[in-house]
Amino acid sequence: MASTEVSSPSGIPESFEHVETLGGIQSYRHTTNGLEVLILPESAAPVATFMVTYRVGSRHEPMGLTGATHFLEHLMFKGTERFHKSKGTSIFNVLQSVGAKVNASTWVDRTNYYEMLPREHLPLAVEIEADRMRGALLDPEDVESERTVILNEYDRGRNESTSRLFDEVWATAFLAHPYRHPTIGWRSDIEGVDDSGLRHFYDQYYWPNNATVSIIGDVDPAEALTLVDQHFGDIPRSEHEITSPSVREPEQSGPRRLEVRQEGQLGAVLQAYKTPDGRDDDAEALDVLGRILASGKGSRLFRRCTDRGLTTDAYAINFRLRDPGLFCILTFLAPDKTHDVVEEAVEEVVQEVQENGVTEEEVRRAQTQIRASEAFDRDGPMKVASQLNEAIATGDWRLYVEYPDRIDAVTPEDVQRVARTYLLDDRLTVGRYVPTAPPEATNGAQVAQAAAGPVT
């Protein structure tokens, strides 16, 4: 595991305190407004990535304001008094004119805004992000125009069977916790929210003491911190305490089931088990379990299901979140196979792991796959920023550095133990996607074809 350095590098502004250095990443905190800054110098190319991660996502949204974080993601690009299309200085145009790649993303625990650009233009990215941290206009006209865009995006997601299946499973697995809400929000909230509601949400969470700035690339730490202090230093910390939801999901007392019936061709089964939060010591063992179950032709589900013609594909995903999340197994049915047969086959694979464990070879193969994936996902400033972003969202940026060592420490006994602990009926929600014929399919041949599909 990487060592921690506690000494403060020379030349940094007095407004910043050095917290620690881990794995080459230097961590600082602004002494006045609480802004966290992470710097990773990489001189392989004359570029830099600047990213602001706000610790706010759909987990923070109350009923009536679901989708607010995503809505604000759209509005934050509409501009401020200084950067606005009416002045010929829209955020996208200004940044793209200097060759920047610019975008943002929203998920359950975080929102991030980022730019990758030539290093000499880093000051422009810092200026824009500081300006819209507290200066977003959130004009009513922009709210209305983006509402239409977001509703179209919502409809596209609902029309995609896998996306809708995931939404329905999460909404069923969680009864109280806001992870039950889709990140884009529910349609009624998207239709009903106004600029005052969005302004209130913005004023709650978009502050320096609720954000982390990440700077990766060909930068000098002292110069980068001076730049950040110049633009962010005068922004005050919030006058109110920024709190996270304290909702505790009630204990589940048995499996939950649902069906999504929608036009399509082949069915699917999504089996989701409640798991601990992403910082838990068991999280890496669940990641390894996911690879053993469904990664490559040597995986358990490929051999048991896909190789035998029961499924066309299978995936296992351990969602590592700030609060307890889900371990999901998604299988797509082969033609003429039923949901019952595939679900039973998946259960047999899980039970085999629980009863007999996994082999050293399977664990080593999974660890090798994860290390290779991590190496690819950390190749370049933008990819590093993306991975850091998810660690920040989980609650500790140091997970980015520690993750490879934590994966290497997983044993076959750990994998069997987490399968026995978490992949239980009392933690399970099963969703089935059941394809239906198109509305106009009323002739005999079409009905017969639909009837030949999966049976529930």
C-alpha positions in Angstrom: 0.0 0.0 0.0 1.3 3.5 -0.8 2.9 5.4 2.0 1.5 8.6 3.5 3.7 11.7 3.6 2.7 14.3 6.2 5.2 17.0 5.4 4.0 20.0 3.4 5.5 20.6 0.0 7.2 23.9 -0.4 5.8 26.9 -2.1 2.1 26.3 -1.5 -0.1 29.3 -0.7 -0.7 30.0 3.0 -4.4 29.7 2.4 -4.0 25.9 1.9 -3.0 23.3 4.4 -1.4 20.1 3.2 -3.4 17.1 4.5 -1.4 14.2 3.1 0.2 12.7 0.0 -0.8 9.2 -1.0 0.2 7.3 -4.1 1.5 10.5 -5.6 -1.7 12.4 -5.0 -1.3 15.5 -2.9 -4.3 16.4 -0.8 -5.0 20.0 0.5 -7.8 21.9 2.2 -8.5 25.6 2.0 -8.3 27.0 5.5 -11.1 29.5 5.0 -13.8 27.9 2.9 -13.0 24.1 3.3 -12.5 23.4 -0.4 -10.6 20.1 -0.8 -8.0 20.0 -3.6 -6.3 16.8 -5.0 -3.3 17.2 -7.3 -1.6 14.5 -9.2 1.3 15.8 -11.4 1.7 13.8 -14.6 4.0 15.2 -17.3 3.6 12.6 -20.0 1.7 15.1 -22.2 1.2 18.9 -22.0 -2.4 18.6 -20.9 -4.3 19.0 -17.7 -7.7 17.9 -16.4 -9.6 20.1 -14.0 -12.7 18.5 -12.3 -15.0 19.7 -9.5 -16.9 16.9 -7.7 -19.9 18.1 -5.7 -20.9 15.7 -3.0 -24.5 15.8 -4.0 -26.6 13.4 -6.1 -30.0 11.8 -6.3 -29.4 10.4 -2.8 -29.9 14.0 -1.5 -33.2 14.7 -3.3 -36.5 14.7 -1.5 -39.8 13.6 -3.1 -41.0 16.4 -5.3 -37.4 17.3 -6.2 -36.2 14.0 -7.6 -34.0 14.7 -10.6 -32.9 18.1 -9.2 -29.2 17.3 -9.4 -29.4 16.2 -13.0 -31.6 19.2 -13.9 -29.0 21.5 -12.3 -26.3 19.8 -14.3 -28.0 21.0 -17.5 -28.6 24.5 -16.1 -25.0 25.0 -14.9 -24.0 25.0 -18.6 -26.5 27.8 -19.4 -24.2 30.3 -17.9 -23.5 33.0 -15.4 -23.4 36.8 -15.7 -19.8 36.5 -17.0 -20.1 33.5 -19.2 -23.3 33.5 -21.2 -24.4 33.0 -24.8 -26.0 36.4 -25.0 -22.5 37.9 -24.6 -20.9 35.4 -27.0 -19.2 33.8 -24.1 -21.1 30.6 -23.5 -19.3 28.0 -21.4 -19.1 25.4 -24.1 -18.0 27.8 -26.8 -15.3 29.5 -24.7 -13.8 26.2 -23.5 -14.1 24.4 -26.9 -12.4 27.4 -28.6 -9.2 26.5 -26.8 -9.4 22.8 -27.5 -11.0 21.7 -24.3 -13.0 18.5 -23.8 -15.8 19.6 -21.4 -18.8 17.8 -19.9 -20.5 16.8 -16.6 -22.2 13.8 -15.1 -24.6 13.0 -12.3 -25.2 9.9 -10.3 -26.6 8.9 -6.9 -23.9 10.3 -4.7 -22.2 13.0 -6.7 -22.1 15.4 -9.6 -18.9 16.3 -11.5 -18.0 19.0 -13.9 -14.7 18.6 -15.8 -12.4 20.0 -18.5 -9.4 18.4 -20.2 -7.4 21.0 -22.1 -3.9 22.2 -23.0 -2.1 23.1 -19.8 -1.7 26.7 -20.7 -5.5 27.1 -20.7 -6.0 25.6 -17.2 -6.6 29.1 -15.7 -9.7 29.4 -18.0 -11.2 26.2 -16.7 -10.6 27.2 -13.1 -12.2 30.6 -13.6 -15.3 29.1 -15.2 -15.8 26.4 -12.5 -15.3 28.9 -9.7 -17.8 31.3 -11.4 -20.6 28.8 -11.7 -20.1 27.3 -8.2 -22.2 30.2 -6.8 -23.0 32.2 -9.9 -25.3 30.0 -12.0 -28.2 32.1 -13.2 -30.9 29.4 -13.3 -33.2 31.5 -15.4 -36.9 30.5 -15.6 -36.6 30.5 -19.4 -33.7 28.1 -19.3 -35.6 25.8 -16.8 -38.4 25.5 -19.3 -36.2 24.8 -22.3 -34.2 22.2 -20.4 -37.3 20.6 -19.0 -38.3 19.5 -22.6 -34.8 18.2 -23.2 -34.8 16.2 -19.9 -38.3 14.8 -20.5 -37.1 13.5 -23.8 -34.1 11.9 -22.1 -36.4 10.4 -19.5 -38.7 8.9 -22.2 -35.7 7.4 -24.0 -34.6 5.7 -20.8 -38.1 4.3 -20.1 -38.3 3.0 -23.7 -35.0 1.1 -23.2 -35.9 -2.2 -21.5 -32.7 -2.8 -19.6 -32.6 0.8 -18.2 -36.2 0.5 -17.2 -35.6 -2.9 -15.5 -32.8 -1.4 -13.4 -35.0 1.5 -12.4 -37.8 -0.7 -11.3 -35.6 -3.1 -9.4 -33.9 -0.3 -7.5 -37.3 1.2 -6.7 -38.5 -2.1 -5.4 -35.3 -3.1 -3.5 -35.3 0.2 -1.5 -38.4 1.2 0.3 -37.2 4.2 2.3 -33.7 5.1 1.1 -33.5 7.6 -1.8 -31.5 5.2 -3.9 -34.9 4.0 -5.0 -35.2 7.2 -7.2 -33.7 7.2 -10.7 -31.0 9.7 -11.1 -33.0 11.5 -13.8 -35.9 11.8 -11.4 -39.6 10.8 -11.7 -41.6 12.3 -14.6 -44.0 14.2 -12.3 -41.1 15.9 -10.5 -39.4 16.8 -13.8 -42.7 18.3 -15.0 -43.4 20.1 -11.8 -40.2 21.6 -10.5 -39.6 25.3 -11.0 -36.7 27.7 -10.8 -37.3 28.5 -7.1 -37.2 24.8 -6.1 -34.0 24.3 -8.1 -32.5 27.5 -6.7 -33.2 26.3 -3.1 -31.5 22.9 -3.9 -28.5 24.7 -5.5 -28.1 27.0 -2.4 -28.1 23.9 -0.2 -25.3 22.0 -1.8 -23.2 23.9 -4.2 -20.5 25.3 -1.9 -16.7 24.9 -1.6 -17.0 23.0 1.6 -19.1 20.4 -0.2 -16.8 20.0 -3.2 -13.5 18.5 -4.2 -11.3 19.9 -6.9 -9.1 17.4 -8.7 -6.2 18.6 -10.9 -4.3 15.9 -12.9 -1.7 16.4 -15.5 1.3 18.6 -16.5 0.9 21.0 -13.6 3.1 22.5 -10.8 1.3 22.0 -7.5 2.2 25.4 -6.0 1.1 27.2 -9.2 -2.1 25.2 -9.4 -3.0 25.9 -5.8 -2.3 29.6 -6.3 -4.6 29.5 -9.3 -7.4 27.8 -7.3 -7.0 30.2 -4.4 -7.2 33.2 -6.9 -10.6 32.1 -8.2 -12.2 30.0 -5.4 -10.6 31.6 -2.3 -13.1 34.4 -2.0 -16.1 32.1 -2.2 -17.4 31.6 1.4 -18.2 28.3 2.9 -21.9 27.7 3.4 -23.5 29.3 6.4 -25.6 26.2 7.0 -24.4 22.7 7.8 -24.4 20.5 4.7 -26.0 17.2 5.8 -26.5 13.9 4.0 -29.7 11.9 4.2 -29.9 9.9 7.4 -32.6 7.5 6.2 -31.9 3.9 7.2 -33.4 1.3 4.9 -35.6 -1.2 7.0 -34.5 -4.8 7.1 -35.8 -6.9 4.2 -37.7 -10.0 5.3 -38.0 -12.0 2.1 -37.4 -11.8 -1.6 -39.2 -9.2 -3.7 -40.3 -9.7 -7.3 -41.5 -7.5 -10.2 -42.1 -7.6 -13.9 -41.5 -5.1 -16.6 -43.7 -5.8 -19.6 -42.6 -3.8 -22.7 -42.3 -4.2 -26.4 -39.1 -6.2 -27.3 -37.6 -9.4 -28.5 -35.7 -11.3 -25.8 -36.4 -11.4 -22.0 -34.0 -10.7 -19.2 -33.7 -11.4 -15.4 -32.1 -9.0 -12.9 -31.3 -10.5 -9.5 -30.2 -7.8 -7.0 -28.8 -8.4 -3.5 -28.4 -5.7 -0.8 -24.7 -5.2 0.0 -22.7 -2.9 2.4 -21.4 0.5 1.4 -18.4 0.8 -0.9 -15.9 1.5 1.8 -16.7 -1.7 3.6 -13.9 -4.3 3.9 -16.1 -6.8 2.0 -16.5 -4.6 -1.0 -13.4 -5.9 -2.8 -14.4 -9.5 -2.3 -17.8 -8.8 -3.9 -15.9 -7.2 -6.8 -13.9 -10.4 -7.3 -17.1 -12.5 -6.9 -18.6 -10.5 -9.7 -15.7 -11.3 -12.0 -15.8 -15.0 -11.1 -19.5 -15.2 -11.8 -19.6 -13.3 -15.1 -16.4 -12.2 -16.8 -15.2 -14.1 -19.8 -15.7 -17.6 -21.1 -14.2 -19.1 -18.0 -16.8 -17.5 -15.7 -19.3 -19.6 -13.8 -22.4 -18.1 -15.5 -20.9 -18.4 -19.0 -20.2 -22.1 -18.5 -23.6 -22.8 -16.8 -25.9 -20.6 -18.8 -24.4 -19.0 -22.0 -22.4 -22.0 -23.1 -25.4 -24.2 -22.6 -27.7 -22.0 -24.7 -29.8 -20.6 -21.8 -28.6 -17.0 -22.1 -27.0 -14.8 -24.7 -25.0 -12.9 -22.1 -24.6 -12.4 -18.3 -23.2 -9.6 -16.2 -22.5 -9.2 -12.5 -22.0 -5.7 -11.1 -21.2 -4.7 -7.5 -22.5 -1.1 -7.1 -20.1 0.5 -4.6 -21.9 3.5 -3.2 -21.8 5.9 -0.2 -24.5 3.9 1.5 -25.4 0.2 1.2 -26.1 -0.7 -2.4 -26.8 -3.7 -4.6 -24.9 -6.6 -6.1 -26.7 -7.2 -9.5 -26.7 -10.3 -11.7 -28.2 -9.5 -15.1 -28.9 -12.3 -17.6 -30.4 -12.0 -21.1 -32.5 -15.0 -22.1 -31.7 -17.0 -25.2 -34.6 -17.5 -27.7 -37.3 -19.9 -26.4 -35.8 -20.0 -22.9 -38.0 -19.2 -19.9 -37.3 -16.8 -17.1 -37.9 -19.6 -14.6 -35.2 -21.8 -16.2 -32.6 -19.0 -16.3 -33.3 -17.7 -12.8 -33.0 -21.3 -11.4 -29.7 -21.8 -13.2 -28.3 -18.5 -11.8 -29.4 -19.6 -8.3 -27.6 -22.9 -8.7 -24.4 -21.1 -9.6 -24.7 -18.9 -6.5 -25.5 -21.9 -4.3 -22.4 -23.7 -5.7 -20.2 -20.9 -4.6 -21.8 -20.6 -1.2 -21.5 -24.4 -0.5 -18.2 -25.3 -2.2 -16.4 -22.0 -2.6 -14.2 -20.9 -5.5 -10.7 -21.9 -6.5 -7.4 -20.1 -6.1 -7.1 -20.0 -9.9 -10.5 -18.3 -10.2 -9.5 -15.6 -7.7 -6.2 -15.0 -9.4 -7.9 -14.7 -12.8 -10.4 -12.3 -11.4 -7.7 -10.2 -9.8 -5.7 -10.1 -13.0 -8.8 -9.0 -14.9 -9.4 -6.2 -12.4 -5.8 -5.0 -12.4 -5.8 -4.9 -16.2 -9.1 -3.0 -16.2 -7.8 -0.6 -13.6 -4.6 0.0 -15.6 -6.7 0.9 -18.7 -9.0 3.1 -16.6 -6.1 5.0 -15.1 -4.3 5.7 -18.4 -4.3 9.5 -18.8 -5.4 12.6 -16.8 -9.1 12.3 -17.8 -9.4 8.7 -16.8 -7.6 9.2 -13.5 -10.0 12.1 -12.8 -13.0 9.8 -13.6 -11.8 7.1 -11.2 -11.0 9.6 -8.5 -14.5 11.0 -8.9 -16.1 7.7 -8.0 -13.8 7.2 -5.0 -14.8 10.7 -3.8 -18.4 9.9 -4.2 -18.0 6.7 -2.2 -16.7 8.8 0.7 -12.9 8.5 0.6 -10.6 9.5 -2.3 -7.9 7.3 -0.9 -9.8 4.2 -2.1 -8.5 5.1 -5.6 -4.9 4.6 -4.3 -5.6 1.6 -2.0 -7.9 -0.3 -4.4 -5.3 -2.5 -6.2 -3.8 -3.6 -2.9 -7.2 -4.3 -1.4 -8.1 -6.5 -4.5 -4.8 -8.4 -4.2 -5.6 -9.2 -0.6 -8.9 -11.0 -1.4 -8.8 -14.8 -0.8 -11.1 -17.7 -1.9 -12.4 -17.8 1.6 -13.3 -14.1 1.4 -15.3 -14.7 -1.8 -17.2 -17.7 -0.3 -17.9 -15.7 2.9 -19.4 -12.7 1.1 -21.5 -15.0 -1.1 -22.9 -16.7 2.0 -23.4 -13.3 3.8 -25.0 -11.2 1.1 -26.4 -13.4 -1.7 -29.4 -14.4 0.4 -33.2 -14.5 -0.3 -33.8 -12.0 2.5 -31.6 -9.5 0.6 -32.9 -10.3 -2.9 -35.0 -8.4 -5.4 -35.8 -10.1 -8.7 -36.9 -8.2 -11.8 -38.0 -9.8 -15.0 -38.2 -8.1 -18.4 -41.0 -9.8 -20.3 -41.1 -8.8 -24.0 -44.5 -8.0 -25.5 -45.5 -7.8 -29.1 -45.8 -4.3 -30.8 -49.2 -2.7 -30.3 -50.1 -3.3 -34.0 -49.1 -7.0 -33.8 -52.6 -8.5 -33.9 -52.5 -11.0 -36.7 -52.1 -14.7 -36.0 -48.5 -15.1 -37.0 -47.4 -12.2 -34.8 -49.4 -13.4 -31.8 -47.9 -16.9 -32.3 -44.4 -15.5 -32.4 -45.0 -13.6 -29.2 -46.4 -16.6 -27.5 -43.3 -18.6 -28.3 -41.2 -16.3 -26.2 -40.3 -16.5 -22.5 -42.9 -17.8 -20.2 -43.2 -16.4 -16.6 
